[in-house]
Amino acid sequence: MKVYKPEWRCTFNVSEDAEESASWKARLAWRLRKFADRMDGDSRTFKLECNLTPEISQQDFSTCLGKGFEVTHSLLTQLAHQAACEDVMRDAKAELYEEGEQR
């Protein structure tokens, strides 16, 4: 009887800057991206590298990325809500935070 063993591999890398070993072209491209981000205002450029074996469809890949960004948006929204609540509490009950900082 033959035993089948599924094999797969997935590497995922997100970067916001050129690697130290990058070519001069890559470093120049990242400098231009950073310049464009400053001109756009609050935008951020990042690079996604994903190597999958076996390959999946571009639609499945896009669906996964979309869901990941939905989760990211939810987490960032929660953090912003918590920070806003803390700001209100620091303003309304500053004495509670002063005691905690003196300890």
C-alpha positions as CSV (number, residue, x, y, z in Angstrom):
1,M,0.0,0.0,0.0
2,K,1.3,3.4,-1.0
3,V,1.3,6.1,1.7
4,Y,0.6,9.6,0.4
5,K,2.0,12.5,2.2
6,P,0.8,16.0,1.2
7,E,3.7,18.5,1.0
8,W,3.3,22.3,1.0
9,R,5.3,25.4,1.8
10,C,4.3,28.9,2.5
11,T,6.6,31.8,3.2
12,F,5.2,35.3,3.8
13,N,7.3,38.4,4.2
14,V,6.2,42.0,4.7
15,S,8.7,44.8,4.4
16,E,8.5,48.6,4.6
17,D,12.1,49.3,3.5
18,A,14.8,48.0,1.3
19,E,16.9,45.2,2.7
20,E,20.5,46.0,3.5
21,S,21.7,43.7,0.8
22,A,19.3,45.2,-1.8
23,S,20.7,46.5,-5.1
24,W,21.1,50.2,-5.7
25,K,18.0,50.1,-7.9
26,A,15.9,48.5,-5.1
27,R,17.1,51.1,-2.6
28,L,16.4,53.9,-5.0
29,A,12.9,52.6,-5.6
30,W,12.2,52.5,-1.9
31,R,13.4,56.1,-1.5
32,L,11.0,57.1,-4.2
33,R,8.2,55.2,-2.5
34,K,8.9,57.0,0.8
35,F,9.0,60.3,-1.0
36,A,5.6,59.5,-2.6
37,D,4.2,58.5,0.9
38,R,5.3,61.9,2.3
39,M,3.6,63.6,-0.7
40,D,0.4,61.6,-0.2
41,G,0.2,62.3,3.5
42,D,-0.7,59.4,5.8
43,S,-0.1,56.6,3.3
44,R,2.3,53.7,3.9
45,T,3.9,51.6,1.2
46,F,4.9,48.0,1.9
47,K,5.9,45.0,-0.1
48,L,4.4,41.6,0.3
49,E,6.4,38.5,-0.7
50,C,4.6,35.2,-0.7
51,N,5.9,31.9,-2.0
52,L,3.4,29.1,-2.0
53,T,3.9,25.5,-3.1
54,P,1.7,24.3,-4.6
55,E,0.5,27.5,-6.2
56,I,-3.0,28.7,-5.5
57,S,-5.2,30.8,-7.7
58,Q,-4.8,34.6,-7.8
59,Q,-8.4,34.9,-6.7
60,D,-7.8,32.7,-3.6
61,F,-4.7,34.7,-2.8
62,S,-6.6,38.0,-3.1
63,T,-9.4,36.7,-0.9
64,C,-7.0,35.7,1.8
65,L,-5.3,39.1,1.7
66,G,-8.6,40.8,1.8
67,K,-9.7,38.8,4.9
68,G,-6.4,39.5,6.5
69,F,-6.8,43.3,6.0
70,E,-10.3,43.0,7.5
71,V,-8.9,41.5,10.6
72,T,-6.1,44.1,10.7
73,H,-8.7,46.9,10.3
74,S,-10.8,45.4,13.2
75,L,-7.7,45.2,15.5
76,L,-6.6,48.7,14.7
77,T,-10.1,50.0,15.3
78,Q,-10.1,48.3,18.7
79,L,-6.8,49.9,19.6
80,A,-8.0,53.3,18.5
81,H,-11.1,52.9,20.6
82,Q,-9.1,51.9,23.6
83,A,-6.7,54.8,23.1
84,A,-9.7,57.2,22.8
85,C,-11.2,55.8,26.1
86,E,-7.9,56.2,27.8
87,D,-7.5,59.8,26.6
88,V,-11.0,60.6,28.0
89,M,-10.2,58.9,31.3
90,R,-6.8,60.8,31.6
91,D,-8.7,64.1,31.0
92,A,-11.7,63.3,33.3
93,K,-9.8,61.5,36.1
94,A,-6.2,62.8,35.8
95,E,-5.7,62.2,39.5
96,L,-6.0,58.4,39.0
97,Y,-3.1,58.5,36.5
98,E,-0.9,60.8,38.6
99,E,-1.0,58.3,41.5
100,G,-0.1,55.4,39.2
101,E,2.9,57.3,37.7
102,Q,4.3,58.3,41.2
103,R,4.5,54.7,42.4
